[in-house]
Structure formats: C-alpha cells, structure tokens
Amino acid sequence: MKALSLLGSTGSIGCNVLDVVRSFPDRYTVAGLAAGRNIGKLKKQVLEFSPERISVALAEDAEQLRRELPDSYGNKIVYGNSGAEEVAALDSVDMTISAIVGAAGLLPTLAAIEAGKDIGLANKETLVMAGKLVMDSCRRKNINLLPVDSEHSAIFQALEAGDKRDVAKIILTASGGPFREKGGEELKAVSPAQALAHPNWDMGRKISIDSATLMNKGLEVIEAKWLFDVSVSDIEVVVHPQSIVHSLVEFQDGSVVAQLGIPDMRIPIAYALSYPRRLPMKLPSLNLAKCSSLDFHEPDYERFPALSLAFQAIRQGGVLPAVLNAANEICVAAFLDGKISFLDIAATVAKVMEVVTEGSEDKIDDILLADSRARKEAERIVTEKK
C-alpha cells in the first residue's frame, strides 16, 4: 500500500489523481490533502478518503472546514503555506503529488523533497522557477521525481527505449490551443471565454489560458531542460492538433520514439503512481484507424510570442524563468478579469523581463525575491492599462 499526499486536490489534476486512487483502493491510500479555497469539494474528498492531515489556503477556510466536518477532524486541519508544507512532508507518506497551480507549489514541493518523499510532479512551475535547486535536492536526497504532465511523461517513457547518451533531441508536442489558426488581428479581440475553450483537454482556468498563448508549452520547455538534463538547444516544439502523440525522443541513429494515447490525464498520473509497473486502467483504447490523420507543424513564434519568451528566459538563465512565470501569472489573472487583452499577456511579460533581472538561480531567497518583484512590476503595468 502506497501512502500519498496530494497538493492541489480540488484542481483538475488533483481530481484525476483521486479518480485513479479510487479505482485501486488496495494499492493507494491518501494521507494528506492540500487545497485552496474550494471548501465544498475538499469536504467531500476528506469524507471519502479520510486523510490524517488537511490544509487549506486561509485561516477562515480552516474554520469553515472544521465547522462542516465531524469533530474528529478538528486537529487535523492546518492552513497557509506552512500547512501545505506540513501535508507535503508527512512522515507516513511515500509519495507527494505536486499539483498546486503556479508558484505556490514550489515551497511545498521542496519541503516534500527535503523530507525524502518521492515526487509526482504536475506543478511545472517548481522546475521553471528553481530547476537547478530542485534537481540538486532530489539527487542529494536520492528520491524519484516522476513527471505527471502528459508531455513529460511521454518523454520519460520514450527515453527508456535507449541510452540517455544517445539522445539527439527531445520533441514536445503542443495542441496549439483554440487559436492555432487565428491571425494576429483576430487575436486582439479574443475573450476569456474563447480562450478557456480548449479543443482537446479539460484543464483549469490558468492552464487553459497558458495553452491558448502557448506559454504552457514554453514552461514545459524549461521544465524538460531540468527534468531530463538536456541543453535547451536540444528541445524542439511541434504543434500537433490531435493530441494523440504526446511527445517524442529522437536518438542519434535517427530513430524517433513516440508515446501515443488518448488525451486523458489519468494515463500519465497512473504511470507516475505505479512506476515502474503499469496499472490496468479501464479506459478506451487508442483506435489508430479512427484517428484519420496525425498532423505536425512548426509553431508560429510571431503570433504566439510567449513561447519565444520562455526560450529566451531559459537561455539567459538566472532568475529570469521565475520572472517569466510570475509576470505571466499576474497577466493571466488580469486577462481573465477583463483588465487586459489577450495579446497584452505576452507583451506585459516581455516588459517585466526587461526590468527584473538580478538574482542567482542557486539561492531560493533570490528566486522568491525575483518572483515578488516581477509580480509587482506586472501589476503596475496592468494598472496603467486600465
């Protein structure tokens, strides 16, 4: 029986993790749940899985949860950053699933690593912000960090076909989002509702917008650089609208190994939970005869500059990836609130990256300071646009 802590339990990934756990009650138990402010959904999860520790965002959320749960849960409920870190590092836990959206996932994930927990990583911002620190900590603690994102899980699986020294290129696939065929003028008028309507995947609001701008793929490029210890020059992005080929690895002999499957996040989640074995998932099989065609083409970096900004950030290094991520989080929230346009997201991130540049990727305090400064600068620019 493997005991899990789940960070971000009420989000899209978190709910899929619990769906996998629900299907295999003889293999997994949930020791910890950490969520934000969706108290109604969290309450249902607590009553179903009976964790030993539960964390919420704010003190008032904790009080509400205490009122709504049986008295026996009262001393099990914690809150805030320290609460999420406590859930992440529980003594009884074998693996922590990091599925909190955004920069908020960094410190709890580091806490789990320092506690010697294997990590199932769905929070790409952890490696975007502090990739060197995180991977160094994993090596020092001798723990497994297993990718949950479909693209990185695909690469992880494809790499098993050969020797790491023989890898020539990693190829990340991108669906292209809902606007892959729209021109620049059309993108100016994009609404939040349109941007949230992803054609293939059911994702949360923030990730859906990132997919529409291709920033999500840019963040995945940075994540892949650290996760697989490759040069950014050996990472390529191709647009694959059908989302059947989840990513590929090219070896130096010319062989290209791909991982295919239906677009269902439970597949990479299950592989991370069960690695190196595979779970007998009761999901529809991929029917290649009904796929009709599989298309691939280069991304348009001019129409979707967020992807270029991500490559720029990881090439320059330092704290710039953390700055990119922080500014993007502020801009996505502003777009969803109707404060800026779709095209303003990448434009504002670019401006922030010109201003906030100082700091070392080896120091967590520098990373967190750069994150804070980038958020303030992005908020200033957004305010000026109102």
KALIN-V50894 format. One record per residue. N is the residue number from 0. SS is DSSP state (@ for helix, = for strand, . for the rest). PHI is phi as a letter, one per 40 degrees, with the letter a starting at -180 (999 if undefined). NEAR is the number of other C-alpha atoms within 10 Angstrom. Layout:
N_SS_PHI_NEAR / N_SS_PHI_NEAR
This chain:
0_._999_9 / 1_=_b_15 / 2_=_c_18 / 3_=_b_28 / 4_=_b_33 / 5_=_b_29 / 6_=_c_31 / 7_._g_27 / 8_._c_26 / 9_._c_25 / 10_._c_21 / 11_@_d_18 / 12_@_c_28 / 13_@_d_22 / 14_@_c_18 / 15_@_c_19 / 16_@_d_23 / 17_@_c_21 / 18_@_c_14 / 19_@_c_18 / 20_@_d_20 / 21_@_d_16 / 22_@_c_14 / 23_._b_14 / 24_._c_12 / 25_._c_10 / 26_._b_13 / 27_=_b_18 / 28_=_b_20 / 29_=_b_25 / 30_=_c_25 / 31_=_a_29 / 32_=_b_30 / 33_=_b_31 / 34_._b_24 / 35_._c_21 / 36_._b_14 / 37_._c_14 / 38_@_c_18 / 39_@_c_12 / 40_@_c_14 / 41_@_c_23 / 42_@_d_16 / 43_@_c_12 / 44_@_c_18 / 45_@_c_19 / 46_@_c_12 / 47_@_c_11 / 48_@_b_17 / 49_._f_16 / 50_._c_20 / 51_._c_18 / 52_=_a_24 / 53_=_b_30 / 54_=_b_30 / 55_=_b_26 / 56_._c_20 / 57_._b_15 / 58_@_d_14 / 59_@_c_12 / 60_@_c_20 / 61_@_c_21 / 62_@_c_15 / 63_@_c_12 / 64_@_c_22 / 65_@_c_18 / 66_@_c_12 / 67_@_c_14 / 68_._b_14 / 69_._d_10 / 70_@_d_10 / 71_@_c_8 / 72_@_c_19 / 73_@_d_17 / 74_@_c_11 / 75_@_c_14 / 76_=_c_21 / 77_=_b_23 / 78_=_a_23 / 79_@_g_18 / 80_@_d_16 / 81_@_c_15 / 82_@_c_19 / 83_@_c_33 / 84_@_c_22 / 85_@_c_22 / 86_@_c_30 / 87_@_c_34 / 88_._b_24 / 89_._d_22 / 90_._d_13 / 91_._c_14 / 92_._c_22 / 93_._c_18 / 94_=_a_28 / 95_=_b_31 / 96_=_c_32 / 97_=_c_29 / 98_._b_28 / 99_._c_30 / 100_._c_23 / 101_._g_19 / 102_._c_20 / 103_._c_15 / 104_@_c_23 / 105_@_c_23 / 106_@_c_18 / 107_@_c_25 / 108_@_c_28 / 109_@_c_22 / 110_@_c_19 / 111_@_c_27 / 112_@_c_27 / 113_@_c_16 / 114_._c_16 / 115_._g_22 / 116_._c_29 / 117_=_c_22 / 118_=_b_27 / 119_=_b_25 / 120_=_c_25 / 121_._b_25 / 122_._c_26 / 123_._c_28 / 124_@_c_25 / 125_@_d_26 / 126_@_c_25 / 127_@_c_32 / 128_@_c_31 / 129_@_a_25 / 130_@_d_23 / 131_@_c_19 / 132_@_c_17 / 133_@_c_23 / 134_@_c_19 / 135_@_c_12 / 136_@_c_16 / 137_@_c_20 / 138_@_c_12 / 139_@_c_12 / 140_@_c_15 / 141_._f_13 / 142_._b_18 / 143_._c_16 / 144_=_b_21 / 145_=_b_22 / 146_=_c_28 / 147_._b_30 / 148_._d_22 / 149_@_c_24 / 150_@_c_24 / 151_@_c_27 / 152_@_c_22 / 153_@_c_25 / 154_@_c_23 / 155_@_d_21 / 156_@_c_18 / 157_@_c_19 / 158_@_c_21 / 159_._c_11 / 160_._c_14 / 161_._a_14 / 162_._c_9 / 163_@_d_13 / 164_@_c_8 / 165_@_c_12 / 166_=_c_19 / 167_=_c_17 / 168_=_a_19 / 169_=_b_29 / 170_=_b_22 / 171_=_c_25 / 172_=_c_27 / 173_=_b_27 / 174_._c_24 / 175_._g_26 / 176_@_g_25 / 177_@_c_20 / 178_@_b_21 / 179_._c_17 / 180_._b_11 / 181_._c_11 / 182_._c_10 / 183_@_d_12 / 184_@_c_10 / 185_@_c_10 / 186_@_c_17 / 187_@_c_12 / 188_._b_12 / 189_._c_15 / 190_._c_14 / 191_@_d_18 / 192_@_c_10 / 193_@_c_13 / 194_@_c_22 / 195_@_c_22 / 196_._c_18 / 197_._c_19 / 198_._c_14 / 199_._b_16 / 200_._b_15 / 201_._c_16 / 202_._b_17 / 203_._c_13 / 204_@_c_19 / 205_@_c_17 / 206_@_c_21 / 207_@_c_22 / 208_@_c_28 / 209_@_c_22 / 210_@_c_24 / 211_@_c_23 / 212_@_c_28 / 213_._g_30 / 214_@_c_25 / 215_@_d_22 / 216_@_c_25 / 217_@_c_29 / 218_@_c_26 / 219_@_c_24 / 220_@_c_26 / 221_@_c_25 / 222_@_d_24 / 223_@_c_27 / 224_@_d_21 / 225_@_c_19 / 226_@_c_20 / 227_._b_15 / 228_._f_12 / 229_._b_16 / 230_._c_14 / 231_@_c_17 / 232_@_c_11 / 233_@_b_13 / 234_=_b_18 / 235_=_b_15 / 236_=_b_19 / 237_=_b_19 / 238_=_c_20 / 239_._b_22 / 240_._d_20 / 241_._c_20 / 242_._f_24 / 243_._b_21 / 244_=_c_24 / 245_=_c_25 / 246_=_i_27 / 247_=_a_25 / 248_=_b_27 / 249_=_b_20 / 250_=_c_20 / 251_._c_12 / 252_._c_9 / 253_._g_9 / 254_._c_13 / 255_=_b_17 / 256_=_b_21 / 257_=_b_18 / 258_=_b_18 / 259_=_b_15 / 260_._i_18 / 261_._c_17 / 262_._c_18 / 263_._a_17 / 264_@_c_18 / 265_@_c_20 / 266_@_c_22 / 267_@_c_24 / 268_@_c_29 / 269_@_c_21 / 270_@_c_19 / 271_@_c_24 / 272_@_c_27 / 273_@_b_14 / 274_._d_11 / 275_._c_8 / 276_._c_10 / 277_._b_12 / 278_._c_15 / 279_._c_9 / 280_._c_12 / 281_._c_7 / 282_._b_10 / 283_._c_9 / 284_._c_8 / 285_._c_13 / 286_._b_10 / 287_@_c_12 / 288_@_c_7 / 289_@_c_7 / 290_._c_10 / 291_._g_8 / 292_._a_9 / 293_._b_12 / 294_._b_13 / 295_._a_15 / 296_=_a_13 / 297_=_c_13 / 298_._c_18 / 299_._c_16 / 300_._c_12 / 301_._c_10 / 302_._c_19 / 303_._b_21 / 304_@_c_19 / 305_@_d_27 / 306_@_c_25 / 307_@_c_17 / 308_@_c_23 / 309_@_c_26 / 310_@_c_19 / 311_@_c_16 / 312_@_c_24 / 313_@_c_23 / 314_@_c_15 / 315_@_c_12 / 316_._g_15 / 317_._g_22 / 318_._c_29 / 319_@_c_31 / 320_@_c_31 / 321_@_c_32 / 322_@_c_33 / 323_@_d_33 / 324_@_c_26 / 325_@_c_27 / 326_@_c_27 / 327_@_c_27 / 328_@_c_22 / 329_@_c_20 / 330_@_c_27 / 331_@_c_26 / 332_@_c_16 / 333_@_c_20 / 334_@_c_20 / 335_@_c_19 / 336_._c_10 / 337_._g_13 / 338_._c_16 / 339_._b_20 / 340_._c_21 / 341_@_d_24 / 342_@_c_20 / 343_@_c_18 / 344_@_c_27 / 345_@_c_25 / 346_@_c_16 / 347_@_c_21 / 348_@_d_26 / 349_@_c_22 / 350_@_c_16 / 351_@_c_26 / 352_@_c_22 / 353_@_c_10 / 354_@_c_12 / 355_._b_20 / 356_._b_19 / 357_._c_14 / 358_._h_17 / 359_._b_16 / 360_._c_20 / 361_._c_16 / 362_._b_14 / 363_@_c_16 / 364_@_c_12 / 365_@_c_17 / 366_@_c_23 / 367_@_c_21 / 368_@_c_17 / 369_@_c_25 / 370_@_d_23 / 371_@_c_16 / 372_@_c_19 / 373_@_c_29 / 374_@_c_24 / 375_@_c_16 / 376_@_c_21 / 377_@_c_26 / 378_@_c_18 / 379_@_c_12 / 380_@_c_17 / 381_@_c_19 / 382_@_c_12 / 383_@_c_8 / 384_@_c_11 / 385_._c_8
